């Protein structure tokens, strides 16, 4: 295993939420002889350039890329095209295993050939936005969209510029007009527990063997104190389900101490109008649409407390 990040802790929490016994990560520990940033690539392409062009053309031909439609409709159409794509974890941390430093610049990892739960959401939004613009999008265009979604303030710097806690991902994207949180209007209840999971599980994050990175994580976590996460409780989801649209971003809140959410996905209404979950689950191994409804899905997530919801803009 290599360095555990926000994506990795989501994966681990989804697997073992009851005991939350994180596996060891000794083989991913940061090398004391880290590769200089200048020797690392500025971006890492895992694959999918042909898919970008094909998916954009397909969603445009279907009529679901029209600017008059909600962005979520377009993003979910991209998600449909991604169905069956393999789940792959740890891709964003590969540069650390290769000797990169968490203090240096983080390479931009891009892929449409494999996803984890967060990169699927990011990619559907990014490709969806590109499909709604005129012209043929380039891989660089895709990269710029991913960068402004994935990093604090849309600016990619080191490991700590990435939005590791998904609730901060939602807040940061909302502050820049990329999503609109729906917790207030859907009756969300505030969760103000401090987020300390990364710093309190330092041994599970090889990047945090670097003292400067560890101190930065602590400052980042403290900066989030007092931000209420508006969680729609599990037993109230069915009552507001008719107000959740296809393509809305979902985050599955957890009662695990120091942690905000354990999974991310998009809401999806099937042809019968039934609300389901479009996501990249570790358990299934590929991008899929859940068989269960959203309320039932959340009820079956161990230690789940409800959901956070945001609408793409």
Buried (B, 14 or more C-beta within 10 A) or exposed (E): BBBBBBBBBBBBBBBEBEEBEBEEBEEBBBBEEBBEBEEBEEBBBBEBBEBBBEBBEBBBEEEBBEEEBBBBBBBBBBBBBBEEBEBBBBBBBBBBBBBBBBBBBBBBBBBBBBBBBBBBBBBBBBBBBBBBEEEEBEBEBBBBBBBBBBBBEBEBBBBBBBBBBBBBBBBBBBEEEBBBBBBEEBBBBEBEBEBBBBBBBBBBBBBBBBEEBBEBBBEBBEEBEEBEBBBBBBEBBBEBBEEBBBBBBBBBBBBBEBBBBBBBBBBBBEEEEEBBBBBBBBEEEBBBBBEEBBBBBBBEBBBBBBBBBBBBB
